[in-house]
Amino acid sequence: MKALENAHKAEIKELINKWNHIIMPNFENEAQILELELKKKHQTELEGFHSELEKDGEKSKVHYTSDTLNLAKKAEILGM
């Protein structure tokens, strides 16, 4: 029973050592790489979105309603 218990403790120590020195550092490195890739992707998408907005803004023309045009005409006539 004592030998089995000692073997179990040794296995747990080995697992903890492997976890702390191999698995976690690799995980943290992978997480940093993925985070940088995601930031680059978001930046690229944001730049594309801004350029699309600029294109759409250049193409579009403001269309005023007839009420707005009438009010502007009245203001012009009244000297405002």
C-alpha positions as a Markdown table, in Angstrom:
| # | Residue | x | y | z |
|---|---|---|---|---|
| 1 | Met | 0.0 | 0.0 | 0.0 |
| 2 | Lys | 2.8 | 2.4 | 0.9 |
| 3 | Ala | 4.6 | 1.7 | -2.4 |
| 4 | Leu | 1.5 | 2.4 | -4.3 |
| 5 | Glu | 1.0 | 5.7 | -2.4 |
| 6 | Asn | 4.6 | 6.7 | -3.1 |
| 7 | Ala | 4.2 | 5.9 | -6.8 |
| 8 | His | 1.0 | 8.0 | -6.9 |
| 9 | Lys | 2.8 | 10.9 | -5.2 |
| 10 | Ala | 5.7 | 10.6 | -7.7 |
| 11 | Glu | 3.3 | 10.6 | -10.6 |
| 12 | Ile | 1.5 | 13.7 | -9.3 |
| 13 | Lys | 4.9 | 15.5 | -8.8 |
| 14 | Glu | 5.9 | 14.5 | -12.4 |
| 15 | Leu | 2.6 | 15.8 | -13.8 |
| 16 | Ile | 2.8 | 19.1 | -11.8 |
| 17 | Asn | 6.4 | 19.6 | -13.0 |
| 18 | Lys | 5.5 | 18.9 | -16.6 |
| 19 | Trp | 2.5 | 21.2 | -16.3 |
| 20 | Asn | 4.5 | 24.1 | -14.9 |
| 21 | His | 7.6 | 23.8 | -17.2 |
| 22 | Ile | 6.2 | 22.5 | -20.5 |
| 23 | Ile | 2.4 | 22.8 | -20.9 |
| 24 | Met | 1.8 | 26.2 | -19.4 |
| 25 | Pro | 4.7 | 28.0 | -21.1 |
| 26 | Asn | 3.6 | 26.5 | -24.5 |
| 27 | Phe | 0.0 | 27.5 | -23.8 |
| 28 | Glu | 1.0 | 31.1 | -22.9 |
| 29 | Asn | 3.1 | 31.4 | -26.0 |
| 30 | Glu | 0.3 | 30.1 | -28.2 |
| 31 | Ala | -2.2 | 32.5 | -26.5 |
| 32 | Gln | 0.1 | 35.5 | -27.2 |
| 33 | Ile | 0.6 | 34.5 | -30.8 |
| 34 | Leu | -3.2 | 34.1 | -31.3 |
| 35 | Glu | -3.8 | 37.4 | -29.6 |
| 36 | Leu | -1.4 | 39.2 | -31.9 |
| 37 | Glu | -2.9 | 37.5 | -35.0 |
| 38 | Leu | -6.4 | 38.5 | -33.8 |
| 39 | Lys | -5.3 | 42.1 | -33.2 |
| 40 | Lys | -3.8 | 42.3 | -36.8 |
| 41 | Lys | -7.0 | 40.8 | -38.2 |
| 42 | His | -9.2 | 43.3 | -36.4 |
| 43 | Gln | -7.0 | 46.2 | -37.5 |
| 44 | Thr | -7.1 | 45.1 | -41.1 |
| 45 | Glu | -10.9 | 44.7 | -40.9 |
| 46 | Leu | -11.2 | 48.2 | -39.3 |
| 47 | Glu | -9.1 | 49.8 | -42.0 |
| 48 | Gly | -11.2 | 48.1 | -44.7 |
| 49 | Phe | -14.4 | 49.3 | -43.0 |
| 50 | His | -13.1 | 52.9 | -42.8 |
| 51 | Ser | -12.1 | 52.8 | -46.5 |
| 52 | Glu | -15.5 | 51.5 | -47.4 |
| 53 | Leu | -17.1 | 54.3 | -45.4 |
| 54 | Glu | -15.0 | 56.9 | -47.3 |
| 55 | Lys | -15.9 | 55.4 | -50.6 |
| 56 | Asp | -19.6 | 55.4 | -49.8 |
| 57 | Gly | -19.4 | 58.9 | -48.4 |
| 58 | Glu | -17.9 | 60.2 | -51.7 |
| 59 | Lys | -20.5 | 58.4 | -53.8 |
| 60 | Ser | -23.6 | 59.3 | -51.8 |
| 61 | Lys | -25.4 | 62.5 | -52.2 |
| 62 | Val | -27.5 | 64.2 | -49.5 |
| 63 | His | -31.2 | 64.1 | -50.3 |
| 64 | Tyr | -33.2 | 66.7 | -48.4 |
| 65 | Thr | -36.9 | 66.2 | -47.9 |
| 66 | Ser | -39.3 | 68.7 | -49.4 |
| 67 | Asp | -40.2 | 70.0 | -46.0 |
| 68 | Thr | -36.5 | 70.8 | -45.3 |
| 69 | Leu | -36.1 | 72.5 | -48.7 |
| 70 | Asn | -39.3 | 74.5 | -48.1 |
| 71 | Leu | -38.0 | 75.6 | -44.7 |
| 72 | Ala | -34.7 | 76.6 | -46.1 |
| 73 | Lys | -36.4 | 78.6 | -48.8 |
| 74 | Lys | -38.6 | 80.4 | -46.3 |
| 75 | Ala | -35.5 | 81.2 | -44.1 |
| 76 | Glu | -33.8 | 82.6 | -47.2 |
| 77 | Ile | -36.8 | 84.8 | -48.0 |
| 78 | Leu | -37.0 | 86.0 | -44.5 |
| 79 | Gly | -33.3 | 86.8 | -44.5 |
| 80 | Met | -32.2 | 84.3 | -41.8 |
